[in-house]
Structures are given as C-alpha cells and as structure tokens.
Amino acid sequence: MRTDKSTAAEPAYHTIRDAAWILGVTPSTVCAAIRLGTLRAERRRSRLMVPASALTRLLTQPTVDGGEEAR
C-alpha cells in the first residue's frame, strides 16, 4: 500500500483554526469574516467548518491595494 502524500486529496472543509492558519490571521478574524459574510461557513457534524472552495475563492481575489505594502 502506498502512502504517498503528494497524491492525497485536500480536505473539503477546514476548521476555523486551520482556516486562520491558511489565511495567516487569527481565529477571531476568521469568525468576524464569517459574521460579516465575507467568508462562508457551514455546520458539519455540529462544528462550524469553512469549505476549501471558500478559502480558494478568498485567496485568489485581488487585494484592495494591488498587493503592494503600505508605505
């Protein structure tokens, strides 16, 4: 049996903590984004989970400042 991690499928849903790590923010920031409607979340087995597709959509959106750092 092969246990090659490169062919393993990505999870369809992420916990709030995992989503925060992926986005590089705090879990409270993810919760605020969910409350504001910026980020979609669903109840899965009584836990609030963020769909991987919602994170992909958020990460591929252009930034407000064009990706340049403020000076």
C-alpha positions as CSV (number, residue, x, y, z in Angstrom):
1,M,0.0,0.0,0.0
2,R,1.3,3.4,-1.0
3,T,1.2,6.3,1.4
4,D,2.4,9.0,-0.9
5,K,1.2,12.3,0.5
6,S,1.5,14.1,-2.9
7,T,-1.5,12.2,-4.2
8,A,-3.6,12.7,-1.1
9,A,-6.7,14.8,-1.7
10,E,-7.1,18.1,0.0
11,P,-9.8,18.2,2.7
12,A,-13.1,19.6,1.5
13,Y,-13.7,21.5,4.8
14,H,-11.3,23.2,7.3
15,T,-11.8,24.1,10.9
16,I,-11.8,27.7,12.0
17,R,-8.3,27.3,13.4
18,D,-7.0,25.6,10.2
19,A,-8.6,28.3,8.0
20,A,-7.0,31.0,10.1
21,W,-3.6,29.3,9.7
22,I,-4.1,29.1,5.9
23,L,-5.1,32.7,5.7
24,G,-2.4,33.9,8.1
25,V,-4.8,35.5,10.5
26,T,-6.2,34.8,14.0
27,P,-9.2,32.5,14.5
28,S,-11.2,35.5,15.8
29,T,-10.6,37.3,12.5
30,V,-12.0,34.3,10.6
31,C,-15.0,34.3,12.9
32,A,-15.5,38.0,12.2
33,A,-15.3,37.4,8.5
34,I,-17.9,34.7,8.8
35,R,-20.2,37.0,10.7
36,L,-19.8,39.8,8.2
37,G,-20.5,37.4,5.3
38,T,-17.0,37.8,3.8
39,L,-16.3,34.1,4.3
40,R,-18.7,31.2,4.1
41,A,-19.0,28.5,6.7
42,E,-21.3,25.5,7.2
43,R,-22.3,23.3,10.1
44,R,-20.7,19.8,9.6
45,R,-21.4,17.3,12.4
46,S,-22.3,20.2,14.7
47,R,-19.0,22.0,14.1
48,L,-18.6,25.2,12.1
49,M,-16.4,24.4,9.1
50,V,-15.1,26.6,6.3
51,P,-15.3,25.0,2.8
52,A,-12.0,24.7,1.0
53,S,-13.6,26.3,-2.1
54,A,-14.5,29.4,0.0
55,L,-10.8,29.7,1.1
56,T,-9.6,29.3,-2.5
57,R,-12.0,32.0,-3.7
58,L,-10.9,34.4,-0.9
59,L,-7.2,33.7,-1.6
60,T,-7.5,34.3,-5.4
61,Q,-9.3,37.6,-5.1
62,P,-7.1,40.7,-5.8
63,T,-6.2,42.8,-2.8
64,V,-7.5,46.3,-2.4
65,D,-4.1,47.9,-2.6
66,G,-3.0,45.7,-5.5
67,G,-0.8,43.6,-3.3
68,E,1.7,46.3,-2.5
69,E,2.7,47.1,1.0
70,A,1.6,50.3,2.6
71,R,4.4,52.9,2.9
